[in-house]
Amino acid sequence: MACSYTAGEDIDWNVHSLATSSKNHRVEDCHQHHKAYGYFLPIHTRWQDNDKYGHVNNVVYYSYFDTIINHYLIRYCGLKTGLLTSPLVGFMVTNQCTFYTPISFPQIPVVTLAVEKVGRSRVHYQIALFPPKPTKELPSVDHHDLGDGFFFGHPKLAQFDALACTTRSSVHVFVNPATSKPTALREDFKEGLLRLMNPASV
């Protein structure tokens, strides 16, 4: 069963459950698999990420997901992050996160990114977190993986579970930082995003 919670709320994974419709369940099943995503970024959990139940607090998942979105936009779409130098800034206007199973420090999960729709100034993302496979050894990741990430089909995906422990859908609206009004995305910016709309072809 999937469990949805408000950001910042502690989760007792042992006592909460929430039934979903069969239609929504099928959609979530699709989003729980590697093949639904194009870009992958390993994340080092920290001791402070754990909550009083010994699991990563759900508000921390949002920081993992924001990290992969902005990492990809900076690394592969040319996003500038300074308000004085960037011609556009992304406002996150929609977030919805669904939790299935917990992770905890010192696990090294991989966070994943797909783009579901690119509009004039709006981008719809699908994101997930995959835990490492239950082995004695932590996943083997190096500074290249942490700095560049990797794409669908990379052999290091074999180190991570086939089912996501958490999924999230998000919407960015990009605006002119001087006016806070929606602004059209550059073509080269769109090209980087469109690369993740069909993960199997990356």
Secondary structure by P-SEA (a helix, b strand, c coil): cbbbbccccccccccbbbbbcaaaaaaaaaaaccccccbbbbbbbccccccccccccaaaaaaaaaaaaaaaaacccccccccccccbbbbbcbbbbbbcccccccbbbbbbbbbccccccbbbbbbbcccccccccccccccccccccccccccccccccccccbbbbbbbbbcccccccbbbbcaaaaaaaacccccccc
